[in-house]
Amino acid sequence: MVLAEIQTDIQAIEEDRTIYQEINFNHRTNAIDFIDFHIIDRIEGLLQNSEHKEVLTILQQRAERVKSDLENIDSNLFTHLKEKIRTGVYSGASFREMIDKYCGYNVYEPDKIGYDNLDDFINGLLSDPAIPEATMEREPEMVFYQKTPARIIFELAELAAFRPGDVFFDLGSGLGQVTILMNLISEAPTKGIEYEPAYFHYAKACASQLNLPHVEFINIDARQADYSQGTVFFLYTPFEGEILQTVLEILQKESLKRIIRIFTYGPCSKAVALQSWLSCIHGQANDPYKLCEFKSL
């Protein structure tokens, strides 16, 4: 009975032609996840103590072949879309329309936590699969790198409503996704500040491959960076404690020259909300899963 269920599940995916249509990314991603977690994992569990190992192995190979076919469709799709980004076809409004066409997104899902299909799409579109290992030991107050959920970046871009002259800084830019994506969504100049050299070189290569001249990555400690051009800043809790306070003091000095806005996500929002020179104009600072916006007084 179990073997019949597995075979039926594989056949259902094989025969669903909509999954194989390039435009149906969400449907295909859900199918790949189903194959991974409900078919292949199930088979591997059964193989340990089963008298039907030969049949299970055949089903496993069949499932892996279907999964590979679906992943190849995505690979070809991303190759095609990257070329259009390189040639300037997708930027600003046209980029957002493309994302909506293939994946769809809703940045206003207040109770959503974690990652979703939009993250899978953005990862495939903007990143190189060969993610590097960190080469430098973090200081105790430096937080390990974690990608910002893509929906948060789209929400940030909408709230920021970039104007001519705005320059965006991502502090602790990691593999560069926020910096690159913000430029593609808004067309504003963006800069990523990253301490880890391996992440810096990776991000720089990704931006170069996409031919994005207004995206810049700077390999430097955030406490030593030049923020004189910045008007909009983002922190996904890249550091805490004294490091965070030192960086905020540097930004406070910049706020004496011009109004700046700081967007935060994660636990650092509570610390930023305590700054007397900032006013929280969006979000709830005590909720680490909400994007917050602060404006200098």
NUTOR-701688 format. One record per residue (C-alpha): x, y, z; residue number from 0; residue in one letter. Coordinates in Angstrom, 1 decimal. Each point is the difference from the previous one (the first is absolute). Layout:
! NUTOR-701688
<pt <X,Y,Z>,NUM,'a'>;
...
***
This chain:
! NUTOR-701688
<pt <0.0,0.0,0.0>,0,'m'>;
<pt <2.8,2.4,0.9>,1,'v'>;
<pt <1.8,-0.8,-3.3>,2,'l'>;
<pt <-3.2,0.7,-1.9>,3,'a'>;
<pt <-0.4,3.4,1.7>,4,'e'>;
<pt <3.5,1.0,-0.8>,5,'i'>;
<pt <-0.4,-1.1,-3.6>,6,'q'>;
<pt <-3.3,1.9,-0.3>,7,'t'>;
<pt <1.7,3.2,1.4>,8,'d'>;
<pt <2.8,-0.2,-2.5>,9,'i'>;
<pt <-2.4,-0.6,-2.9>,10,'q'>;
<pt <-2.2,2.9,1.0>,11,'a'>;
<pt <3.0,2.4,-0.2>,12,'i'>;
<pt <1.2,-1.6,-3.3>,13,'e'>;
<pt <-3.5,0.5,-1.6>,14,'e'>;
<pt <-0.7,3.5,1.3>,15,'d'>;
<pt <1.2,2.0,-3.1>,16,'r'>;
<pt <-0.6,3.3,1.7>,17,'t'>;
<pt <3.1,-0.6,2.2>,18,'i'>;
<pt <2.1,-0.2,-3.1>,19,'y'>;
<pt <-1.1,3.3,-1.3>,20,'q'>;
<pt <2.8,2.6,0.7>,21,'e'>;
<pt <-2.4,2.6,1.3>,22,'i'>;
<pt <-1.3,-2.2,2.9>,23,'n'>;
<pt <3.0,0.5,2.3>,24,'f'>;
<pt <-2.1,-0.3,3.3>,25,'n'>;
<pt <-1.7,-3.2,-1.1>,26,'h'>;
<pt <3.4,-1.5,-1.0>,27,'r'>;
<pt <1.7,1.0,3.2>,28,'t'>;
<pt <-2.8,-1.6,2.0>,29,'n'>;
<pt <0.4,-3.1,-2.1>,30,'a'>;
<pt <3.7,-0.2,0.6>,31,'i'>;
<pt <-0.5,0.4,3.7>,32,'d'>;
<pt <-2.6,-2.8,0.0>,33,'f'>;
<pt <2.4,-2.3,-1.9>,34,'i'>;
<pt <2.8,0.8,2.5>,35,'d'>;
<pt <-1.9,-0.3,3.3>,36,'f'>;
<pt <-2.9,-2.3,-0.8>,37,'h'>;
<pt <1.4,-2.4,-2.6>,38,'i'>;
<pt <3.8,-0.2,0.1>,39,'i'>;
<pt <0.3,0.3,3.8>,40,'d'>;
<pt <-2.8,-2.5,0.4>,41,'r'>;
<pt <1.7,-2.5,-2.3>,42,'i'>;
<pt <3.3,0.4,1.7>,43,'e'>;
<pt <-1.7,-0.8,3.3>,44,'g'>;
<pt <-1.6,-3.1,-1.4>,45,'l'>;
<pt <3.1,-1.2,-1.6>,46,'l'>;
<pt <1.6,-0.7,3.4>,47,'q'>;
<pt <-2.4,-2.8,0.9>,48,'n'>;
<pt <-1.9,-1.2,-3.0>,49,'s'>;
<pt <-0.2,-3.1,-2.1>,50,'e'>;
<pt <-0.9,2.1,-3.0>,51,'h'>;
<pt <3.4,1.8,-0.4>,52,'k'>;
<pt <0.2,-0.6,-3.8>,53,'e'>;
<pt <-3.4,1.5,-0.6>,54,'v'>;
<pt <0.7,2.9,2.4>,55,'l'>;
<pt <3.3,0.7,-1.7>,56,'t'>;
<pt <-1.7,0.2,-3.4>,57,'i'>;
<pt <-2.6,2.4,1.5>,58,'l'>;
<pt <2.7,2.1,1.5>,59,'q'>;
<pt <1.9,0.3,-3.3>,60,'q'>;
<pt <-3.3,0.9,-1.7>,61,'r'>;
<pt <-0.7,2.7,2.6>,62,'a'>;
<pt <3.5,1.4,-0.3>,63,'e'>;
<pt <-0.3,0.2,-3.7>,64,'r'>;
<pt <-3.3,1.9,0.2>,65,'v'>;
<pt <1.6,2.4,2.5>,66,'k'>;
<pt <3.0,0.5,-2.3>,67,'s'>;
<pt <-2.3,0.8,-2.9>,68,'d'>;
<pt <-1.8,2.6,2.0>,69,'l'>;
<pt <3.2,1.6,1.3>,70,'e'>;
<pt <1.3,0.2,-3.6>,71,'n'>;
<pt <-3.0,2.0,-0.9>,72,'i'>;
<pt <0.8,2.5,2.8>,73,'d'>;
<pt <3.6,0.1,-1.0>,74,'s'>;
<pt <-0.8,0.9,-3.6>,75,'n'>;
<pt <-2.5,2.6,1.2>,76,'l'>;
<pt <2.5,1.7,2.2>,77,'f'>;
<pt <2.6,0.0,-2.7>,78,'t'>;
<pt <-2.5,1.7,-2.3>,79,'h'>;
<pt <-1.1,2.6,2.6>,80,'l'>;
<pt <3.6,0.8,1.1>,81,'k'>;
<pt <0.8,0.9,-3.6>,82,'e'>;
<pt <-2.9,2.4,-0.1>,83,'k'>;
<pt <1.2,1.6,3.2>,84,'i'>;
<pt <3.5,0.3,-1.4>,85,'r'>;
<pt <-1.3,1.8,-3.1>,86,'t'>;
<pt <-2.2,2.4,2.0>,87,'g'>;
<pt <-3.4,-1.5,-1.0>,88,'v'>;
<pt <-1.0,-0.6,3.6>,89,'y'>;
<pt <0.5,2.9,2.4>,90,'s'>;
<pt <-2.3,2.0,2.2>,91,'g'>;
<pt <-3.6,-0.5,-0.9>,92,'a'>;
<pt <0.7,-2.5,-2.7>,93,'s'>;
<pt <2.0,-2.1,2.6>,94,'f'>;
<pt <-2.9,0.0,2.4>,95,'r'>;
<pt <-2.4,-1.0,-2.7>,96,'e'>;
<pt <2.2,-2.9,-1.0>,97,'m'>;
<pt <0.2,-1.2,3.7>,98,'i'>;
<pt <-3.8,0.2,0.2>,99,'d'>;
<pt <-0.4,-1.8,-3.3>,100,'k'>;
<pt <2.1,-3.0,0.9>,101,'y'>;
<pt <-0.4,-0.2,3.8>,102,'c'>;
<pt <-2.5,2.5,1.4>,103,'g'>;
<pt <0.7,1.6,3.3>,104,'y'>;
<pt <-1.9,1.7,2.7>,105,'n'>;
<pt <2.1,2.0,2.4>,106,'v'>;
<pt <-2.9,0.7,2.3>,107,'y'>;
<pt <-0.4,-3.3,1.7>,108,'e'>;
<pt <0.3,1.1,3.7>,109,'p'>;
<pt <0.1,-3.4,1.5>,110,'d'>;
<pt <2.5,-1.6,-2.4>,111,'k'>;
<pt <3.3,-1.2,1.4>,112,'i'>;
<pt <3.0,-1.6,-1.8>,113,'g'>;
<pt <0.6,-0.6,-3.6>,114,'y'>;
<pt <-2.2,-1.0,-2.9>,115,'d'>;
<pt <-0.1,-0.6,-3.8>,116,'n'>;
<pt <0.9,3.6,-0.7>,117,'l'>;
<pt <3.3,-0.6,1.8>,118,'d'>;
<pt <0.7,-3.0,-2.2>,119,'d'>;
<pt <-0.7,2.1,-3.1>,120,'f'>;
<pt <2.3,2.9,1.1>,121,'i'>;
<pt <2.7,-2.4,1.1>,122,'n'>;
<pt <0.0,-1.7,-3.4>,123,'g'>;
<pt <-0.2,3.3,-1.8>,124,'l'>;
<pt <2.7,2.0,1.8>,125,'l'>;
<pt <2.4,-2.5,1.6>,126,'s'>;
<pt <2.7,-2.3,-1.0>,127,'d'>;
<pt <-0.6,-3.6,1.4>,128,'p'>;
<pt <3.6,-0.2,1.3>,129,'a'>;
<pt <-0.4,1.9,3.3>,130,'i'>;
<pt <3.4,0.6,1.7>,131,'p'>;
<pt <1.0,-0.9,3.5>,132,'e'>;
<pt <1.0,2.9,2.3>,133,'a'>;
<pt <3.7,0.5,0.4>,134,'t'>;
<pt <0.2,2.4,3.0>,135,'m'>;
<pt <-1.0,-0.6,3.6>,136,'e'>;
<pt <-2.9,2.2,1.1>,137,'r'>;
<pt <0.3,2.2,3.0>,138,'e'>;
<pt <-2.3,-1.0,2.8>,139,'p'>;
<pt <-2.5,2.7,-0.8>,140,'e'>;
<pt <-0.1,-0.7,-3.7>,141,'m'>;
<pt <-3.0,-2.1,-0.9>,142,'v'>;
<pt <0.2,-3.0,-2.4>,143,'f'>;
<pt <-1.2,0.7,-3.5>,144,'y'>;
<pt <-3.6,-0.8,-0.9>,145,'q'>;
<pt <-1.9,1.1,-3.2>,146,'k'>;
<pt <-2.7,2.6,0.4>,147,'t'>;
<pt <-3.4,-1.5,-1.2>,148,'p'>;
<pt <-0.7,1.3,-3.5>,149,'a'>;
<pt <-3.5,1.3,0.9>,150,'r'>;
<pt <1.7,2.3,2.6>,151,'i'>;
<pt <2.2,1.5,-2.7>,152,'i'>;
<pt <-3.0,0.7,-2.2>,153,'f'>;
<pt <-1.8,1.6,3.0>,154,'e'>;
<pt <3.1,2.0,0.7>,155,'l'>;
<pt <0.2,1.3,-3.6>,156,'a'>;
<pt <-3.7,1.0,0.0>,157,'e'>;
<pt <0.3,1.8,3.4>,158,'l'>;
<pt <3.3,1.7,-1.0>,159,'a'>;
<pt <-1.6,1.6,-3.1>,160,'a'>;
<pt <3.4,1.0,-1.3>,161,'f'>;
<pt <0.4,3.5,-1.4>,162,'r'>;
<pt <2.8,1.5,-2.2>,163,'p'>;
<pt <3.1,0.4,2.0>,164,'g'>;
<pt <-0.8,-2.9,2.4>,165,'d'>;
<pt <2.8,-2.5,0.6>,166,'v'>;
<pt <-0.7,-3.3,1.8>,167,'f'>;
<pt <2.5,-1.7,2.4>,168,'f'>;
<pt <-0.4,-3.6,1.2>,169,'d'>;
<pt <2.2,-0.5,3.1>,170,'l'>;
<pt <1.2,-3.5,0.3>,171,'g'>;
<pt <-0.9,-0.8,-3.6>,172,'s'>;
<pt <1.2,-3.6,0.0>,173,'g'>;
<pt <-0.5,-1.7,-3.3>,174,'l'>;
<pt <-1.5,3.2,-1.5>,175,'g'>;
<pt <-3.6,-0.9,-0.6>,176,'q'>;
<pt <-1.6,3.1,1.7>,177,'v'>;
<pt <2.4,2.4,-1.7>,178,'t'>;
<pt <-0.5,-1.5,-3.5>,179,'i'>;
<pt <-3.8,-0.5,0.4>,180,'l'>;
<pt <-0.5,3.5,1.3>,181,'m'>;
<pt <1.7,1.5,-3.1>,182,'n'>;
<pt <-2.0,-2.2,-2.4>,183,'l'>;
<pt <-3.3,1.0,1.7>,184,'i'>;
<pt <0.6,3.7,0.5>,185,'s'>;
<pt <2.9,0.8,-2.5>,186,'e'>;
<pt <1.6,2.0,2.9>,187,'a'>;
<pt <3.7,-0.2,0.6>,188,'p'>;
<pt <0.7,-2.6,2.6>,189,'t'>;
<pt <3.1,-0.9,2.1>,190,'k'>;
<pt <0.7,-3.1,2.1>,191,'g'>;
<pt <2.3,0.2,3.0>,192,'i'>;
<pt <1.5,-3.4,0.8>,193,'e'>;
<pt <2.8,-1.1,2.4>,194,'y'>;
<pt <0.5,-3.5,-1.3>,195,'e'>;
<pt <2.2,0.0,-3.1>,196,'p'>;
<pt <-1.4,-3.3,-1.4>,197,'a'>;
<pt <-3.6,1.4,0.1>,198,'y'>;
<pt <1.2,3.3,-1.4>,199,'f'>;
<pt <1.7,-1.6,-3.1>,200,'h'>;
<pt <-3.1,-2.3,-0.5>,201,'y'>;
<pt <-2.4,3.0,0.0>,202,'a'>;
<pt <2.2,2.1,-2.2>,203,'k'>;
<pt <0.2,-2.9,-2.6>,204,'a'>;
<pt <-3.8,-0.4,0.1>,205,'c'>;
<pt <-0.6,3.7,-0.7>,206,'a'>;
<pt <2.7,0.0,-2.8>,207,'s'>;
<pt <-1.6,-3.0,-1.7>,208,'q'>;
<pt <-3.3,1.9,0.0>,209,'l'>;
<pt <1.6,3.1,-1.4>,210,'n'>;
<pt <-1.2,2.3,2.8>,211,'l'>;
<pt <2.3,3.1,0.0>,212,'p'>;
<pt <-1.9,1.8,2.8>,213,'h'>;
<pt <0.5,-2.9,2.4>,214,'v'>;
<pt <3.2,0.3,2.1>,215,'e'>;
<pt <1.4,-2.3,2.7>,216,'f'>;
<pt <2.6,1.2,2.5>,217,'i'>;
<pt <2.1,-2.4,2.0>,218,'n'>;
<pt <0.4,1.9,3.3>,219,'i'>;
<pt <-1.0,-0.1,3.7>,220,'d'>;
<pt <-3.3,1.9,0.3>,221,'a'>;
<pt <1.6,2.2,2.7>,222,'r'>;
<pt <2.5,1.3,-2.5>,223,'q'>;
<pt <-2.2,0.5,-3.1>,224,'a'>;
<pt <-0.7,3.3,-1.7>,225,'d'>;
<pt <-3.8,0.7,0.2>,226,'y'>;
<pt <0.2,3.6,-1.3>,227,'s'>;
<pt <-2.1,-0.9,-3.1>,228,'q'>;
<pt <-2.7,-2.0,1.8>,229,'g'>;
<pt <-3.6,1.0,0.5>,230,'t'>;
<pt <-1.6,-3.4,0.6>,231,'v'>;
<pt <1.6,-2.7,2.1>,232,'f'>;
<pt <-1.0,-3.6,0.8>,233,'f'>;
<pt <1.1,-2.3,2.8>,234,'l'>;
<pt <-1.1,-3.6,0.3>,235,'y'>;
<pt <1.6,-0.3,3.5>,236,'t'>;
<pt <3.6,-0.4,-1.4>,237,'p'>;
<pt <1.5,0.8,3.4>,238,'f'>;
<pt <-1.2,0.8,3.5>,239,'e'>;
<pt <1.2,1.6,3.3>,240,'g'>;
<pt <2.9,2.5,-0.2>,241,'e'>;
<pt <0.6,-0.5,-3.7>,242,'i'>;
<pt <-3.6,0.9,-0.8>,243,'l'>;
<pt <0.1,3.0,2.2>,244,'q'>;
<pt <3.2,1.2,-1.6>,245,'t'>;
<pt <-1.5,-0.2,-3.5>,246,'v'>;
<pt <-3.1,1.8,1.1>,247,'l'>;
<pt <2.1,2.8,1.5>,248,'e'>;
<pt <1.7,0.3,-3.4>,249,'i'>;
<pt <-3.3,0.2,-1.7>,250,'l'>;
<pt <-1.2,2.5,2.5>,251,'q'>;
<pt <2.8,2.3,-1.1>,252,'k'>;
<pt <-1.1,-0.4,-3.6>,253,'e'>;
<pt <-3.5,0.9,1.0>,254,'s'>;
<pt <1.2,3.4,1.1>,255,'l'>;
<pt <0.8,0.8,-3.7>,256,'k'>;
<pt <-3.2,-1.3,-1.5>,257,'r'>;
<pt <-3.1,-2.0,0.9>,258,'i'>;
<pt <0.6,-3.8,-0.2>,259,'i'>;
<pt <-2.2,-3.0,0.3>,260,'r'>;
<pt <1.0,-3.3,1.5>,261,'i'>;
<pt <-1.9,-3.2,-0.6>,262,'f'>;
<pt <0.5,-3.0,2.4>,263,'t'>;
<pt <-1.0,-3.6,0.1>,264,'y'>;
<pt <0.6,-2.4,2.8>,265,'g'>;
<pt <1.0,0.5,3.7>,266,'p'>;
<pt <2.0,3.1,-0.7>,267,'c'>;
<pt <-3.2,2.0,-0.5>,268,'s'>;
<pt <-0.5,0.3,3.8>,269,'k'>;
<pt <3.5,1.5,0.5>,270,'a'>;
<pt <-0.5,2.4,-2.9>,271,'v'>;
<pt <-3.4,1.1,1.4>,272,'a'>;
<pt <1.8,1.2,3.2>,273,'l'>;
<pt <2.0,2.6,-2.0>,274,'q'>;
<pt <-1.3,3.5,1.0>,275,'s'>;
<pt <1.0,1.4,-3.4>,276,'w'>;
<pt <-2.3,-2.4,-1.9>,277,'l'>;
<pt <-3.8,-0.2,-0.2>,278,'s'>;
<pt <-1.6,-3.3,-1.0>,279,'c'>;
<pt <-2.5,0.8,-2.8>,280,'i'>;
<pt <-0.9,-3.6,-1.0>,281,'h'>;
<pt <-0.1,-3.4,1.7>,282,'g'>;
<pt <0.2,-1.4,3.5>,283,'q'>;
<pt <3.6,0.0,1.3>,284,'a'>;
<pt <-0.8,-2.7,2.6>,285,'n'>;
<pt <-0.9,-2.5,-2.8>,286,'d'>;
<pt <3.2,-1.4,-1.7>,287,'p'>;
<pt <-2.1,-1.3,-2.9>,288,'y'>;
<pt <-1.3,3.5,-1.0>,289,'k'>;
<pt <1.9,2.5,-2.2>,290,'l'>;
<pt <0.4,3.3,1.8>,291,'c'>;
<pt <0.7,3.4,-1.4>,292,'e'>;
<pt <1.7,2.8,2.0>,293,'f'>;
<pt <0.5,3.6,-1.0>,294,'k'>;
<pt <2.6,2.4,1.4>,295,'s'>;
<pt <-1.4,3.0,1.9>,296,'l'>;
***
